[in-house]
Amino acid sequence: MSYKPYVHENVEQTCLFRWAAYEQGKYPELNLLYHIPNGGSRNKYEAANLKRQGVKAGVPDLCLPVPRGKYHGLYIEMKAGKNTPSDLQKDWLKALNEQGFLAVVCYGWEKASEVLIQYLEGRIDE
């Protein structure tokens, strides 16, 4: 039996931001890429406090607030392994796409980097 380690989304996302820092010379807009800290485990008090401050379940992990072509900006929901988007995440992605953003799910940092390059170069066919 071979052992294949499970790579968590946070590892994939860390790799993506390392890649983005390296690629900023070619794509300076990557400096605007940021993480939306909606996930993670929290105690009840902290979760309630964050909810009062506007944190909403299902919001995608990453945002690139850079318009390209017909899109106002790019949102990415990062996934790893066999993890799939929740119904709330699917609802957010659909709503963002309906508002003129490109909102996608990417499995792994490599796929996310490909989407970012295609988006920045105006080569997205979604």
N, C-alpha and C positions, 0 to 999 in steps of 0.2 A: 504494500500500500504506500503510495507516495503522498507526501505532505505538501500541501499548497497553502501558504499563509494567506489569511484574509487581510486585505488592505482596506483600511477604513477611509471614509470620505475625507476626514480631516487630513490624512496623509496625502491623498490625491490633491486636495486643495492647496496644501503647503507646497507641493511640487509645482502646481500651476503658478503660484505666485513667485516662486523662484525662477521659473521659466520666463514669466512676464517681466520680471526685473531685468533679466538678461536681454530680452528682446526689445526693451524700451528704446534702444538706439535706433532700431529700424521702425518701430511702431510707438512713437511717443505717447499716443493716446492710452496705451496700457497703464500709464501712471494713474489714470482715473479709475481703473478697475478696483472694486472694493467688495468686501464680504459683508453680508447682512446677517448679523449675529442673532438669528431667531431660534436656532437649534440648541441642543445640549440639555443636560439634565440640571434641574434647579429645584430648590426646595419650594414649598407652597408659597411662602411669604415673598420670595424673590420673583417667582412666576407671576403672582398677582400684581406685584409692583410694576413689573415690566409690561404686563397687559394694560395697566392703567396708563402707561407711558406710550402706548401705541404699538407694541410688539404684536404681530399677528401671525398665527400659525399658517404654514403653507407657503409663505413668501419665499421666492427662490434664493439660493445661497449667494449668488454673485450678481453684480450690476456693473455694466460698462455704459455710463451716461454719455455716449457719443453717437450722434445720428449718422446713419449711412443709408443712402438710397431712400427707400420708402419708410425706413424704420427710425423711430425716435431714439432708440437705444437697445441694448442687449441685456437680457437676463439669462442666467444659467443656473439650473438646478443640478448640483453635482451628485453623482451616485457612484458607488463602488460595488464590485462583486455582483451578487444577485439582487441587491436592494432595488426596489422599484418605487416610483413616486406614489405618495398617498393621494387619496381623493382630493384633499384640500390643496395639495401641491398642483395637481392636474387642473383644478379650478382656477388657481392663480395664474398658471401658465396660459390657459385659455383666455382669461380676462385680459391679461397683459398683451397677448397677441391681438385681441380684438381692439385694443386701444392704440395699436400702431407700433408696438414694440416687437422685437423678436425675442421670444422666450422659449428656451429649449432645455432638454435634459441631456446631460453628457455623462457617459460612463468613463471615468478616468481622466487624468489631467491631459493625456495626449489628445483625446478627442476634443476636450475643451479648448486646447491650444489651436487645434485645426479649425474649430468653429470661430474662434477669435480672429485668426488670420483671414479666413474667408470673409468674415463680417467686415473687418477693417479694410480689406481690399475690394469690397463691394461685390463679392462673388457668391453670396448666399442665394440659394434657389428656393428657400422655404416659402 
